[in-house]
Amino acid sequence: MANPSENLIQLCRASVEAHQTVTAQPYTPEGWRPWLEAAEAFQRAVTEEAGDGNRFKLEQAAKRIVLHPEESSDG
């Protein structure tokens, strides 16, 4: 399994939290901007951190840690 950095995990967490916030409100382009920016920052960081490695596995590992912490603590 890929091993994402703490920075990548924090960017993923920020993106997930921003998404939860904006989806709880009526849609407006301005209202969704924070989530879009957070998601873009996370995706840029995944690309940079993966380098020539497997970008997909790195992204999924970060998302698994953020979205399913109970699985991460077991392994």
Backbone hydrogen bonds in HBPLUS format (Angstrom, degrees):
<---DONOR---> <-ACCEPTOR-->    atom                        ^
c    i                          cat <-CA-CA->   ^        H-A-AA   ^      H-
h    n   atom  resd res      DA  || num        DHA   H-A  angle D-A-AA Bond
n    s   type  num  typ     dist DA aas  dist angle  dist       angle   num
A0009-ILE N   A0005-SER O   3.07 MM   4  6.39 156.1  2.13 147.9 154.5     1
A0010-GLN N   A0006-GLU O   2.92 MM   4  6.16 155.7  1.97 149.0 155.4     2
A0011-LEU N   A0007-ASN O   2.96 MM   4  6.23 154.8  2.03 149.4 156.1     3
A0012-CYS N   A0008-LEU O   2.94 MM   4  6.13 153.7  2.01 145.7 153.0     4
A0013-ARG N   A0009-ILE O   2.87 MM   4  6.09 160.8  1.91 148.8 154.3     5
A0014-ALA N   A0010-GLN O   2.92 MM   4  6.13 155.3  1.98 144.8 151.3     6
A0015-SER N   A0011-LEU O   3.03 MM   4  6.23 152.9  2.10 142.2 149.1     7
A0016-VAL N   A0012-CYS O   2.93 MM   4  6.22 162.4  1.96 156.1 160.5     8
A0017-GLU N   A0013-ARG O   2.91 MM   4  6.07 165.9  1.93 152.4 156.5     9
A0018-ALA N   A0014-ALA O   2.93 MM   4  6.01 156.8  1.99 143.5 150.2    10
A0019-HIS N   A0015-SER O   2.94 MM   4  6.12 152.5  2.02 144.9 152.5    11
A0020-GLN N   A0016-VAL O   2.99 MM   4  6.27 156.8  2.04 149.3 155.3    12
A0021-THR N   A0017-GLU O   3.03 MM   4  6.27 152.3  2.11 145.2 152.6    13
A0022-VAL N   A0018-ALA O   3.00 MM   4  6.26 166.9  2.02 153.3 155.7    14
A0023-THR N   A0019-HIS O   3.03 MM   4  6.08 157.0  2.08 150.5 156.3    15
A0024-ALA N   A0021-THR O   3.29 MM   3  5.47 151.2  2.38 101.5 109.9    16
A0025-GLN N   A0022-VAL O   3.23 MM   3  5.48 164.1  2.26 110.0 113.1    17
A0032-TRP N   A0028-THR O   3.06 MM   4  6.30 144.5  2.19 153.5 162.2    18
A0033-ARG N   A0030-GLU O   3.31 MM   3  5.24 147.1  2.43  96.1 105.3    19
A0035-TRP N   A0032-TRP O   3.09 MM   3  5.51 120.0  2.46 110.2 124.1    20
A0036-LEU N   A0032-TRP O   3.06 MM   4  6.34 168.1  2.07 161.1 164.8    21
A0037-GLU N   A0033-ARG O   2.90 MM   4  6.05 163.4  1.93 160.1 164.1    22
A0038-ALA N   A0034-PRO O   2.97 MM   4  6.10 156.0  2.03 142.1 149.0    23
A0039-ALA N   A0035-TRP O   2.79 MM   4  5.98 161.7  1.83 156.7 161.7    24
A0040-GLU N   A0036-LEU O   2.94 MM   4  6.08 155.8  2.00 144.2 150.9    25
A0041-ALA N   A0037-GLU O   2.98 MM   4  6.17 157.3  2.04 145.1 151.2    26
A0042-PHE N   A0038-ALA O   3.01 MM   4  6.24 157.5  2.06 146.8 152.7    27
A0043-GLN N   A0039-ALA O   2.94 MM   4  6.17 164.0  1.97 150.3 154.6    28
A0044-ARG N   A0040-GLU O   2.90 MM   4  6.10 159.8  1.94 151.8 157.1    29
A0045-ALA N   A0041-ALA O   3.01 MM   4  6.18 159.3  2.06 145.5 151.3    30
A0046-VAL N   A0042-PHE O   2.92 MM   4  6.19 152.9  1.99 151.3 159.0    31
A0047-THR N   A0043-GLN O   3.07 MM   4  6.30 164.8  2.10 148.7 152.0    32
A0048-GLU N   A0044-ARG O   2.95 MM   4  6.22 162.9  1.98 152.3 157.0    33
A0049-GLU N   A0045-ALA O   2.83 MM   4  5.91 168.0  1.84 152.0 155.8    34
A0050-ALA N   A0046-VAL O   2.86 MM   4  5.88 155.5  1.92 150.6 157.2    35
A0051-GLY N   A0047-THR O   3.22 MM   4  6.30 146.9  2.33 140.7 148.2    36
A0053-GLY N   A0050-ALA O   2.64 MM   3  4.94 155.6  1.70 141.5 140.9    37
A0058-LEU N   A0054-ASN O   3.22 MM   4  6.46 158.0  2.27 148.4 154.6    38
A0059-GLU N   A0055-ARG O   2.93 MM   4  6.16 165.9  1.95 156.5 160.1    39
A0060-GLN N   A0056-PHE O   2.94 MM   4  6.13 166.5  1.96 154.8 158.6    40
A0061-ALA N   A0057-LYS O   2.93 MM   4  6.01 149.7  2.02 141.7 150.0    41
A0062-ALA N   A0058-LEU O   3.07 MM   4  6.34 159.6  2.11 150.3 154.9    42
A0063-LYS N   A0059-GLU O   3.00 MM   4  6.24 164.9  2.02 152.5 156.8    43
A0064-ARG N   A0060-GLN O   2.85 MM   4  5.96 151.8  1.93 143.8 151.7    44
A0065-ILE N   A0061-ALA O   3.09 MM   4  6.30 157.4  2.14 146.5 151.5    45
A0066-VAL N   A0062-ALA O   3.08 MM   4  6.34 157.2  2.13 149.2 155.3    46
A0067-LEU N   A0063-LYS O   2.73 MM   4  5.71 170.3  1.74 155.9 159.4    47
A0068-HIS N   A0064-ARG O   2.83 MM   4  5.19 145.7  1.95 132.4 140.9    48
A0071-GLU N   A0068-HIS O   3.04 MM   3  5.67 141.2  2.20 117.0 126.0    49
A0073-SER N   A0069-PRO O   3.08 MM   4  6.27 151.8  2.16 152.6 158.1    50
A0074-ASP N   A0071-GLU O   3.30 MM   3  5.39 139.0  2.48  97.1 108.0    51
